[in-house]
Amino acid sequence: TVRVGHALGRGDRDGIRRAYFAGLVLVLGTQALSALVMLFGNHAIVALYTGDVVVGTLAAALLLYAALFQFPDGIQVLSSGALRGLNDTRVPMWLAALAYWGIGMPVGAGLGLALGWGPQGMWLGLTAGLSVAAYLLCRRFLRSSRNVPMVTSTPSVTVTDAA
C-alpha cells in the first residue's frame, strides 16, 4: 500500500507496478513456505492444540485445505493493498463481497451441506471465493495501474532577485 501510494504520488507508473510485483514475489515465497509447513507438518501443528484423536484427524485434514488457499489468499490481500495505495477502495470492496458471499459461501454451503462433504466442502468453498477475489482484484490492479497518469518532468522554478 505504502510503496504503491508513494509511486502514485510521484506519478511513477513503473514504480507502482514494480512495487506490486516485488510484493508478489514476497507473497509467493511466504505463502509457499506457509503451505509447505501445513502440508508436511499438519499433524505436528494439530498436536500442539489437541490430543483428541477424532478432532486431531479432522484438523490435520483441514490443514491440507488451508495449505491450498494460501496462494489465492496472499494474492487477494496483496492486490487489495495495492489498490488501496491507488486510492481505489470502493470497487475492490464490492468485488471481494461478490467473491466471498456470492461465490465462496454458496459453493461452500453447496459442497459442505447439500452434497454432504462437511467441513472439507466449506474449505473448498472458501478457497473458491478467495481464488475469485484474487483474480478480480489482481485484474483490477493491473488495469488500473496502466491508467495512472505519468509525470514526465517537474516544472523548474527560478528564483530571481527583484532588487
Secondary structure, 3 states (H helix, E strand, C coil): CHHHHHHHHHCCHHHHHHHHHHHHHHHHHHHHHHHHHHHHHHHHHHHCCCCCHHHHHHHHHHHHHHHHCHHHHHHHHHHHHHHHHCCCCHHHHHHHHHHHHHHHHHHHHHHHHHCCCCHHHHHHHHHHHHHHHHHHHHHHHHHHHHCCCCCCCCCCCCCCCCC
